Amino acid sequence: MVRSQHRDLLKIRISGLSNGLHEYHFSSDPSDIGLGSNFTAPVEVNAALDKSSRQMYLKASVQTSGLFACDRCVEEFEQLLEGSYSMLYVYNEYELGNREPAEVQVINPDAVYIDLTEDVRQMTLLSVPLKLLCKEDCKGLCPQCGTNKNIRTCACSEDHADPHRERDIRIIEQMNKESSHAKP
């Protein structure tokens, strides 16, 4: 397995590379690949490149962690991020076959390196969950007083109705009445 921790970052030298399976490990500072300061751990990449005379098939796994604000209680927490992707590198577009364009890259036959930087950056960003929770059962903030209900309880009423929800219900009821009167 080839290990890389220098400034050439996430590049695999393919010039002169023999056919067969080659494994690589990369470790990169998040800022070196264009990730924000909330990414706190080195980006670790394990890649396997299977090279033949006409194409190369890459499978890569990516791991790092970041600091995020919980969507329910707004507390900062660290989240482990993991993802994987595969890419087929071909030397001409006739070898694309029936693969999705996002899974195939056409490269110059004289290429010296394959640069994984942008694919790894995108995979890292895509591995951030849409719903960021400090823990699955996060209780969030009290809508009345703002107390973090994970830390302490408050004396506020649990059945306090959200005024926005009440307004939305009235609007929907009004629209339903209007549409029922408008029907011939």
Rosetta silent file (secondary structure, phi, psi, omega in degrees, C-alpha in Angstrom):
SEQUENCE: MVRSQHRDLLKIRISGLSNGLHEYHFSSDPSDIGLGSNFTAPVEVNAALDKSSRQMYLKASVQTSGLFACDRCVEEFEQLLEGSYSMLYVYNEYELGNREPAEVQVINPDAVYIDLTEDVRQMTLLSVPLKLLCKEDCKGLCPQCGTNKNIRTCACSEDHADPHRERDIRIIEQMNKESSHAKP
SCORE:     score description
SCORE:     0.000 S_00000001
   1 L     0.000  133.269  179.407    0.000    0.000    0.000 S_00000001
   2 E   -91.781  132.485  178.324    1.316    3.403   -0.965 S_00000001
   3 E  -112.549  139.915  179.102    0.961    6.162    1.668 S_00000001
   4 E  -132.140  129.783  174.963    0.995    9.849    0.872 S_00000001
   5 L  -139.977   27.147 -179.049    1.184   12.752    3.318 S_00000001
   6 L  -109.746 -176.490 -172.893    2.944   15.401    1.270 S_00000001
   7 L   -67.232  -13.143  177.145    1.812   18.440   -0.696 S_00000001
   8 L   -76.743    1.468  171.633    0.981   16.395   -3.823 S_00000001
   9 L    42.888 -111.622 -167.894   -2.036   15.475   -1.733 S_00000001
  10 L  -105.776   54.315  179.998   -4.550   13.255   -3.452 S_00000001
  11 E  -117.018  138.570  175.110   -2.798   12.302   -6.668 S_00000001
  12 E  -110.777  123.615  178.013   -2.078    8.824   -7.962 S_00000001
  13 E   -76.401  117.966 -178.814    0.806    8.534  -10.379 S_00000001
  14 L  -106.228  -14.413  177.977   -0.451    6.419  -13.303 S_00000001
  15 L   -66.370  120.644  179.687    2.434    7.014  -15.685 S_00000001
  16 L    79.383    5.743 -179.750    4.367    3.748  -15.782 S_00000001
  17 L   -74.749  131.041 -179.036    1.931    2.036  -13.401 S_00000001
  18 L   -72.769  156.978  175.230    1.679   -1.700  -14.051 S_00000001
  19 L   -65.050  151.098  178.986   -1.637   -3.414  -14.737 S_00000001
  20 E   122.204 -173.425 -176.788   -3.343   -4.906  -11.714 S_00000001
  21 E   -90.406  130.607  179.399   -4.657   -3.819   -8.337 S_00000001
  22 E  -129.069  133.548 -179.401   -2.877   -1.011   -6.466 S_00000001
  23 E  -112.251  143.855 -176.172   -3.860    0.268   -3.014 S_00000001
  24 E  -136.802  150.951  171.218   -3.265    3.757   -1.639 S_00000001
  25 E  -130.952  129.892  178.046   -3.795    5.649    1.586 S_00000001
  26 E  -122.927  147.517  173.159   -3.898    9.445    1.707 S_00000001
  27 E  -133.879  125.447 -174.558   -4.192   11.818    4.644 S_00000001
  28 E  -136.116  143.425  172.804   -4.913   15.459    3.960 S_00000001
  29 L   -68.228  135.639 -178.066   -5.658   18.541    5.997 S_00000001
  30 H   -54.033  -38.530 -178.597   -9.267   19.585    5.228 S_00000001
  31 H   -66.947  -26.226  179.691   -8.218   23.119    4.257 S_00000001
  32 H   -69.258  -18.229  179.104   -5.791   21.732    1.645 S_00000001
  33 H  -114.824   16.556  172.836   -8.711   20.328   -0.347 S_00000001
  34 L    86.456   21.135  176.649  -11.023   23.307    0.046 S_00000001
  35 L   -93.811  152.380 -176.849  -13.084   22.270    3.077 S_00000001
  36 L   -71.562  172.917 -176.472  -14.137   24.792    5.709 S_00000001
  37 L   -70.073  -12.486  178.248  -12.725   25.263    9.183 S_00000001
  38 L   -76.584  -11.078  174.649  -15.553   23.215   10.736 S_00000001
  39 E   -84.339  116.498 -164.448  -13.899   20.047    9.383 S_00000001
  40 L  -102.589  -18.250 -175.577  -11.699   19.127   12.322 S_00000001
  41 L  -116.951  155.958  174.816   -9.845   15.919   11.484 S_00000001
  42 L   -55.433  146.342  175.855   -7.557   14.975    8.625 S_00000001
  43 E   -84.225  116.787 -178.992   -9.385   13.615    5.600 S_00000001
  44 E  -101.007  128.819 -179.259   -8.400    9.955    5.349 S_00000001
  45 E  -126.390  126.651  170.917   -8.754    8.270    1.958 S_00000001
  46 E  -112.021  125.132 -175.737   -8.280    4.596    1.199 S_00000001
  47 E  -130.490  143.802  173.728   -8.275    3.887   -2.505 S_00000001
  48 E  -124.089  123.673 -178.681   -7.946    0.793   -4.656 S_00000001
  49 E  -115.465  118.900  178.320   -7.104    1.308   -8.322 S_00000001
  50 E  -103.589  110.614 -174.116   -7.498   -1.634  -10.701 S_00000001
  51 E  -104.751  134.555  170.202   -5.600   -0.815  -13.892 S_00000001
  52 L  -125.574 -178.205 -176.096   -5.870   -2.550  -17.240 S_00000001
  53 L   -68.543  -23.495 -175.557   -4.516   -1.514  -20.616 S_00000001
  54 L  -112.562  -13.294 -177.219   -7.705    0.380  -21.587 S_00000001
  55 E  -160.368  169.040  175.871   -9.152    1.646  -18.324 S_00000001
  56 E  -136.082  134.175  179.435   -8.726    2.082  -14.579 S_00000001
  57 E  -113.217  122.579 -177.260  -11.383    1.421  -11.955 S_00000001
  58 E  -112.044  132.968  169.719  -11.059    3.289   -8.660 S_00000001
  59 E  -121.136  127.205 -176.770  -12.916    2.550   -5.415 S_00000001
  60 E  -133.247  141.676  171.880  -12.308    5.043   -2.629 S_00000001
  61 E  -117.472  143.558 -173.820  -13.541    5.464    0.924 S_00000001
  62 E  -126.919  137.793  178.465  -13.324    8.812    2.694 S_00000001
  63 E  -144.345  137.625  173.887  -13.424    9.565    6.421 S_00000001
  64 E  -161.417 -170.462  173.096  -13.129   12.728    8.501 S_00000001
  65 E  -146.318  162.984 -178.605  -15.110   14.573   11.154 S_00000001
  66 E  -149.140  161.691  175.280  -16.491   18.032   11.622 S_00000001
  67 E   -97.656  128.320 -177.527  -18.050   20.409   14.126 S_00000001
  68 E  -135.901  160.816  174.804  -21.681   21.249   13.423 S_00000001
  69 E   -95.850  130.964  179.886  -24.603   22.953   15.194 S_00000001
  70 L   -63.346  136.932  179.846  -27.479   20.644   16.097 S_00000001
  71 L   -69.885  -19.097 -178.404  -30.663   21.448   14.161 S_00000001
  72 L   -98.848  -44.900 -174.175  -32.788   20.983   17.295 S_00000001
  73 L  -113.322   -3.320 -179.932  -30.810   22.438   20.212 S_00000001
  74 L    59.426   13.226  174.208  -28.139   24.466   18.319 S_00000001
  75 L   -74.841  145.772  177.491  -25.360   23.009   20.500 S_00000001
  76 E   -78.585  138.836  178.499  -22.068   22.358   18.730 S_00000001
  77 E  -147.727  158.999  178.944  -21.127   18.687   18.341 S_00000001
  78 E   -96.440  133.993 -177.714  -18.595   16.592   16.464 S_00000001
  79 E  -122.343  126.490  172.550  -19.892   14.315   13.688 S_00000001
  80 E   -73.296  134.564 -179.592  -17.957   11.468   12.076 S_00000001
  81 E  -120.972  128.967  179.105  -18.322   11.621    8.292 S_00000001
  82 E  -137.153  143.657  176.914  -17.813    8.627    6.033 S_00000001
  83 E  -158.773  167.483  176.842  -18.482    8.080    2.365 S_00000001
  84 E  -147.807  156.307  177.479  -17.335    6.077   -0.601 S_00000001
  85 E  -152.910  165.591  174.529  -17.390    6.390   -4.344 S_00000001
  86 E  -133.238  152.760 -178.541  -16.143    4.662   -7.449 S_00000001
  87 E  -146.039  135.928  174.296  -14.883    6.069  -10.711 S_00000001
  88 E  -103.823  124.230  177.237  -14.013    4.514  -14.035 S_00000001
  89 E  -104.355  124.868  179.603  -11.210    6.249  -15.913 S_00000001
  90 E  -124.187  159.408 -176.929  -11.108    5.602  -19.651 S_00000001
  91 L   -91.528  -16.395  173.292   -8.805    6.876  -22.378 S_00000001
  92 L  -149.299  157.134 -173.064  -11.511    7.659  -24.924 S_00000001
  93 H   -68.881  -14.035  179.248  -15.236    8.312  -24.812 S_00000001
  94 H   -71.014  -16.704 -178.764  -16.044    5.192  -26.858 S_00000001
  95 H   -94.173    8.774 -178.839  -15.276    3.089  -23.788 S_00000001
  96 L   -63.714  -36.839 -178.414  -17.930    4.790  -21.627 S_00000001
  97 L    66.664 -145.966 -177.441  -20.440    2.001  -22.148 S_00000001
  98 L  -101.707   25.040  179.652  -23.750    2.372  -20.320 S_00000001
  99 L   -80.032  154.645  174.640  -22.332    3.984  -17.182 S_00000001
 100 L   -64.961  140.010  179.384  -23.599    7.210  -15.690 S_00000001
 101 H   -57.915  -28.929 -179.844  -21.459   10.191  -16.780 S_00000001
 102 H   -71.174  -15.598 -178.253  -20.818   11.031  -13.108 S_00000001
 103 H   -99.966    0.584 -175.327  -19.108    7.650  -12.674 S_00000001
 104 E  -131.680  137.518  172.426  -16.751    7.966  -15.648 S_00000001
 105 E  -126.962  130.814  174.907  -13.927   10.339  -16.480 S_00000001
 106 E   -88.572  125.870 -179.403  -12.191   10.418  -19.842 S_00000001
 107 L  -119.742  158.005  178.328   -8.483   11.088  -19.344 S_00000001
 108 L   -70.307  134.565  178.235   -5.659   11.801  -21.728 S_00000001
 109 L   -59.172  -20.243  179.207   -3.605    8.669  -22.556 S_00000001
 110 L   -93.889    6.826 -178.215   -0.492   10.723  -21.731 S_00000001
 111 L   -59.771  140.202  179.815   -1.770   11.688  -18.254 S_00000001
 112 L   -94.863  -35.239 -176.417    0.823   11.329  -15.515 S_00000001
 113 E  -130.747  156.694  162.759   -1.520   11.571  -12.513 S_00000001
 114 E  -110.248  124.067 -178.889   -5.127   11.069  -11.515 S_00000001
 115 E   -99.210  116.699 -177.655   -6.094   13.832   -9.108 S_00000001
 116 L   -91.085   -3.735 -170.121   -8.717   12.714   -6.567 S_00000001
 117 H   -52.477  -53.576 -175.713   -8.917   16.055   -4.747 S_00000001
 118 H   -67.222  -40.383  177.990  -12.199   17.369   -6.153 S_00000001
 119 H   -63.590  -40.416  179.328  -13.981   13.994   -5.955 S_00000001
 120 H   -67.942  -41.240  177.882  -12.864   13.553   -2.332 S_00000001
 121 H   -60.320  -47.406 -179.751  -13.934   17.116   -1.453 S_00000001
 122 H   -65.154  -41.162  179.289  -17.365   16.569   -2.991 S_00000001
 123 H   -63.555  -38.212  178.074  -17.793   13.157   -1.337 S_00000001
 124 H   -63.334  -46.136  179.442  -16.928   14.685    2.038 S_00000001
 125 H   -64.708  -37.848  178.831  -19.503   17.441    1.589 S_00000001
 126 H   -70.740  -19.033 -179.915  -22.129   14.936    0.428 S_00000001
 127 L   -83.336   -6.713  175.918  -21.528   12.817    3.520 S_00000001
 128 L   -73.917  123.365 -178.234  -22.742   15.616    5.810 S_00000001
 129 L   -61.439  148.578  176.455  -26.265   14.592    6.896 S_00000001
 130 L   -67.357  -37.734  177.875  -29.158   16.815    5.843 S_00000001
 131 L  -106.416  109.022 -178.503  -30.518   16.702    9.403 S_00000001
 132 L   -92.907  114.065 -179.581  -27.706   17.420   11.855 S_00000001
 133 L  -124.149  134.450  178.361  -28.494   16.079   15.325 S_00000001
 134 L   -65.163  -31.250  172.989  -26.178   16.013   18.336 S_00000001
 135 L  -157.019  154.189 -173.932  -27.908   12.753   19.291 S_00000001
 136 L   -58.077  -36.355 -177.722  -30.845   10.879   17.820 S_00000001
 137 L  -100.534   30.927  178.690  -33.134   11.639   20.775 S_00000001
 138 L   -57.121  131.739 -177.266  -32.223   15.335   21.073 S_00000001
 139 L   -87.771  -13.233  177.122  -35.085   17.148   22.836 S_00000001
 140 L    75.713 -162.101 -179.341  -34.282   20.525   21.291 S_00000001
 141 E  -102.179  147.865  173.407  -35.120   23.945   22.653 S_00000001
 142 L   -67.554  127.783 -178.367  -38.283   24.986   24.438 S_00000001
 143 L   -69.081  -14.524 -179.371  -40.248   27.084   21.905 S_00000001
 144 L   -92.911  -51.220 -173.346  -41.376   29.444   24.692 S_00000001
 145 L  -110.285  -11.310  177.348  -38.299   30.178   26.791 S_00000001
 146 L    83.628    8.560  179.187  -35.441   28.748   24.700 S_00000001
 147 L   -66.521  136.239  174.327  -34.141   26.357   27.378 S_00000001
 148 E   -73.522  109.422 -174.218  -32.076   23.474   26.018 S_00000001
 149 L   -72.801   -6.925  173.159  -34.304   20.566   27.107 S_00000001
 150 L   -77.678  -25.696 -175.098  -31.337   18.164   26.950 S_00000001
 151 L   -96.006  -45.062  179.759  -29.704   20.040   29.855 S_00000001
 152 L  -153.223  163.095  177.560  -32.662   21.007   32.057 S_00000001
 153 L   -93.765  162.025  178.331  -36.412   21.149   32.125 S_00000001
 154 L  -125.086  172.069 -177.292  -38.424   24.330   32.207 S_00000001
 155 L   -93.178    7.955 -177.864  -41.794   25.273   33.689 S_00000001
 156 L   -70.795  152.612  179.328  -43.355   26.116   30.330 S_00000001
 157 L   -72.813  134.134  179.592  -46.560   24.421   29.233 S_00000001
 158 L   -72.649  -26.411 -174.740  -46.034   21.535   26.822 S_00000001
 159 L   -94.583   15.422  177.115  -49.329   22.146   25.033 S_00000001
 160 L   -63.098  122.418 -177.046  -48.537   25.738   24.113 S_00000001
 161 L   -80.220  143.752  176.722  -49.618   26.044   20.486 S_00000001
 162 L   -75.320  121.399 -178.509  -47.324   27.535   17.901 S_00000001
 163 H   -62.997  -29.019  178.130  -48.964   30.765   16.654 S_00000001
 164 H   -68.457  -39.078  178.938  -47.523   30.209   13.173 S_00000001
 165 H   -65.899  -42.134  178.023  -49.141   26.791   12.998 S_00000001
 166 H   -60.721  -42.575  178.303  -52.489   28.219   14.089 S_00000001
 167 H   -62.074  -43.540  179.651  -52.239   30.882   11.375 S_00000001
 168 H   -62.152  -40.508  179.272  -51.377   28.232    8.757 S_00000001
 169 H   -63.513  -43.393  178.393  -54.376   26.127    9.780 S_00000001
 170 H   -61.939  -41.537  179.324  -56.705   29.147    9.449 S_00000001
 171 H   -63.407  -44.743  179.545  -55.315   29.946    5.976 S_00000001
 172 H   -63.344  -42.981  177.910  -55.779   26.338    4.812 S_00000001
 173 H   -61.248  -41.996  179.344  -59.329   26.245    6.197 S_00000001
 174 H   -63.950  -42.170  178.982  -60.117   29.516    4.421 S_00000001
 175 H   -64.222  -39.597  178.306  -58.691   28.199    1.132 S_00000001
 176 H   -63.928  -41.404  178.730  -60.753   25.018    1.470 S_00000001
 177 H   -63.090  -44.874 -179.226  -63.945   27.051    2.050 S_00000001
 178 H   -64.042  -40.330 -179.070  -63.197   29.256   -0.955 S_00000001
 179 H   -72.498  -30.474  178.558  -62.478   26.313   -3.238 S_00000001
 180 H   -73.117  -30.685  176.291  -65.641   24.471   -2.144 S_00000001
 181 H   -77.246  -25.430 -177.185  -67.741   27.558   -2.947 S_00000001
 182 H   -80.286  -15.940 -179.182  -66.026   28.031   -6.289 S_00000001
 183 L   -73.978  135.377 -179.362  -66.993   24.561   -7.579 S_00000001
 184 L   -73.268    0.000    0.000  -70.021   24.591   -9.935 S_00000001
